[in-house]
Amino acid sequence: MKKIYVIHENEDWVIPLRAAFEKLNLPFEEWFIDELTLDLSSEPPEGVFYNRMSASAHTREHRYAPEITANILAWLERHNRKVINGRRALQLELRKSEQYLSLQQFGIRHPKTIISNSIKSLPKAVDQLDRFPFILKPNRGGKGAGVQLFQSKDSLISSIQNDQIGESLDGIWLVQEYIKPANGRIVRAEFVGNEFLYAVSIDAQNGFQLCTADSCNIGDAFCPADQKDSKDKFLIIDNYENSELEKYAAFLRSNNIGVGALEYVKDANGFKYVYDVNTNTNYNSAAEGKSKNGKEGMYEIANYLGEELSGIVKLNLKRA
């Protein structure tokens, strides 16, 4: 029997998706990616494959899960399987620098960014940026891990000298202009099946870790999704308007991102700056429950995957 296959490495993040599959009575199977072997000469099963691999896998001791997932996706695509969020989507999930290059192609504004492959050269990157304050972030992070705000070049140099920078998994750092949110909040525009779902406003005043999932199993002292920090931490925007939604959809479609989100900050002049593309999107059920639009993200994903599976079944029947 053909199924929906979910490729992931975080049990907690899949719980609401399982419930949605069961509600819709859809056949599914999970591929938990941790340590595994793959026979490259074998043939994958028939079905729809949904990639939910995260850039933050290393924070859950799944250091090389994204790397082997790239091979799994290549294997699936080699056999012409239907893959949602394929290799290109994973590539952008793991490389923020490439997100910005692709955003440029679609005329989507993003913060000015200088990249460097050496901690020693970061002060030089600050000189090139020449904007203060600024943010230092790893090219591959996830959940805001490793993101730091600096007011001056001297404060960065001090952090380097005191070994307070941390690590970047791929050795690349981003020195980026800091766009201060005009109202202390950022916005995340969610898409499912390349259709706009809704926009959620997130209180960003307490830091950069803005995970929307109901359960952020990240081991950090602060998890925004526990909803204890603020009752209005996550708010779905009613009557949302954004003239760039078509650009966002075109960007996602071009990069094989069937399910994803673009996060942006609006400055005091009203300009939007997209600073992150998330291909492993999660949703906050409390915010959805308060919203007037009545949409549940995981249910919409399950329904979308179900339609894709139905299309494959019908096509095979027609061929037979």
N, C-alpha and C positions, 0 to 999 in steps of 0.2 A: 504493500500500500504506500502511495506517495504521501509524504509528510512535509511539515515545516520543520526545518532544522535550525536551532538557535545556537550560534557559536558565541561563547562567553567565558568569563573567568570570575564572575561575582554572583554567588547564589542569591544574595539579598536583593540585588537589582532586578532579578528575573521573577521574583515572587508575584508581583502584580501582573506580569505578562502571562504567567502560567494561568492565573485566575481568569484572564480575558480569553485565553485559548479554550479553557474548559467551559466558560459561559457560552462561547460560540460553537462549542462541540467540534473543534478543529484538531486533527491529528498532529502531534508535534513530538519532537525529540530534542533533548539538549545535548550539545557537545561541550562539555566542560574542558577548557583548555588549560592544562597545567603541565604535567609531564606525559608525553605520549609518543607513540611511534606511528609512522605513516608509510605504507607501501606505495611508492610512487607509480608502480605499474598496475595498481588496482583501479577499479572504476567506482566512483562515488554513487550512492543511491540516487534515485530520482526524487525530485521535490524542489522546494524553495528553501534557500539558505540565507538566513539573516545574521549578518555579522555584527555582534555587539562588543567586540574587543575594545578595551579601553587603554588610553595612554597611561593611565594611573595603575596599571596592572602590577607594576613593581612595588607599589605601596602595600600590596596584599601578598607579597612574597611570590608573585608569578612573574619573575623578572623577564623571562624570555617567551612568555605567552604571545605577545604581539608578533615576534619574529617567526614563530612557527605558524601562527595564523596566516601570515602573508603567504607562506608556502601552501597552506590548506586552500586559501582562496585561489592561488595560481592553479592548483590541482583541479578545483571545481570549475574554473573558467576554461581550463584546457579541455574539459569534457562538456563544455557548453551548458553547464547547469545554471539555473536562474539564481543569481546572487544579489541580494539587497545589501548595499554598502560594501562594495567589492574592494579590490586592491587599491584603487585610487583613493577611495574614501579612507581606508586604513592609513595610507601614506600621509594624508592631510591630518588625520587624527594624531599622528606621531611627530609631525613636523610643523610647528607654528609658522616658521619662516616661509614654507611653501604655501600655507594658507594665505598669507599676505600677498604673495606673488600672484596667486590665482584671483584673489579679490580685485587686484589692480586691473586684471583683464576685463572685469565686468564694471569697472568704474565705481567700485564700492570703496568708500573712504575708510582708511584704517590709520592707527597712530603711526607716526614716523618711527622707523625701526632700523637699528644698526646691529648686524650680527658679528659674532667673533667666536673663534674656536680656541681661545686662550684666555684664562682669567687675567694673566699679566697684561693683556692688551685691552682690557675693559676700560681703563681710564682714557685710552685713545679713542675708543668708541664713544665715550661720553663727550669728548671734544668734538667729534663728528656730529653727534646728535645736537649738541649746543642748545638743549632745552631743559629747564628745571621747573619743578622736580622731575625725576625720571624713575622708570621701573626697570628692574633687572629680573629677567625670568629665563628659566631653562627652555630650550627649544622643544623638548619633550618633557612635559610635566603631568598635568591632569589634576583636577580639583583645586587649582590654584597653588599646588605644592611648589615651594621654592621661589615664589614671587615676592620680591622685596621692593619697597619704596624708598628712594634716597632723595634727600633735599639738595645734596651737593656732591661734587666730585670727590672732595676730601673725605666725606663720610663713607663713600664707596671704598676709597683707598684704605681707610682705617679698617673696614670690614675684611678686606682682602688680607691685610697684614695680620689680623687676628683670627684668620681662618674661619670666617663666619659666612662664607658665601654658599657652602653646600656643594651639590654636584648637579651636573647636567648629563643625563644618560648617554646622549650622543656627542657630548663634548662641545656643543654649540650653545652660546648664550645670546640672548636678545637684550639689547639696551633700547628702551622704548620710551617715548614721551608719555607723560602721565596726563590723561584727560580727566579732569575732575568732574564727576557727575553733578549736573546742575542742581538736582534735588536729592543727591545722596543715593540714588538708585540706578541700577542698570536694567536693560531690557533684553529678554531672550525671545526671539521669534522662532516659533516651533513649526516644523513642516513634517507631514506624513504623506508618503506617496507623491511627493513634490507638490502637495497642496498645503496652503497655509492652514495651520490648526488654530493657534492663538498666540498671543504675546503675554509673557509673564514679567511683571516688574519685581525686581529683587533688591532688598535693602542691602547696600554694599558698604555701609559705614563702619562695619566691624572687621573688615578684612577682605581678602581676595578669594577665600574658599567658599564658593557660591553653589555648592552641590544642591540640586533641587530634589533629589531622591528622598523618599520617605525614610530610607535607611542608608546612611552614609557609613559604610563599614570601612572607615579609613584610619582608625586608631589615633586620631588627632584629638586634642583637648577641645577643639571647637568644631562642631559639625552643624552647619546652618539648617540641615534638614530635620534636626530634632525638634524644631519649632518652639524651643524654650526661650530663645533669644528675643523674639518679637512676634506678636500675634499677626503682624502685618509684614512679616519677612518676605512672603511670597504672595503676590496679588495678580490675578489674571485681569488684564486690562479690557474693560468693556468699551465698545465703540472705538476700537483701535484703528488708527489710520497711519499708514506709512507708504509714501509714494515710491519707495525702493523695493517693495515686496516682489515685484516682477524680476528685478535684478537678482534678488536673493534666490528666487526659485530657479532662475537660469543658471546661476552659479552652482547650486546644488545638483541640478540636472546634468550639467557639464562634467561634474566630478563624481558621478555615479553615487550620489548620496540620496538614497530613497527616503531615509528617515534621518533627520538632523535638525540642528538649531544654529542660528547665528546670534551671538551676544554682542550688544553694542552699548556704548555710553553716549549720552547726549551732553554736549558742553553748554556753557552759558549763552552761546550764540545760537543754539538750536541745531548745531551740526552733529550728525550721528557718526560715530567711529566704531566700526566692527573690530573687535580685538580678539575674538575667539570663534572658531567653528567647531561645533560638537557633533560628532557622528555616533556617539554612544549616549544619546539623550535620555534623560529621566524626567519624571514628573512628580509634582507635589499634590497628593490627593486632597489635602485640606484646602489648598487654593482652588482646586477644581470643584470641590464641593460647594464653595462659596460663590463660584462664578455663575453668571446668568446664562452662559452659552451651553452649559450642560455637557460639554465634551470631556471625555476621559482619554488621555493620551495613549495609555497602554491598550485600551479597548480599540482605539482607532488603528494602532499598529497591527494588532491581531486581525482586525477586519481587513485591513489592506493586504496582509500576508495571505489571508484566506482567499481573497479575490485573485491574487497572483497564483496560488495553488490551483484554484478552480480553472484558471486559464490554461494551465499546463495540462490538467486532466482532460479538458475539452479538446485541446489541440491533439493530444495523443489518440483520443477516441476518433477524431476526424481522420487522422493518418491511418488508423487501423481499418 
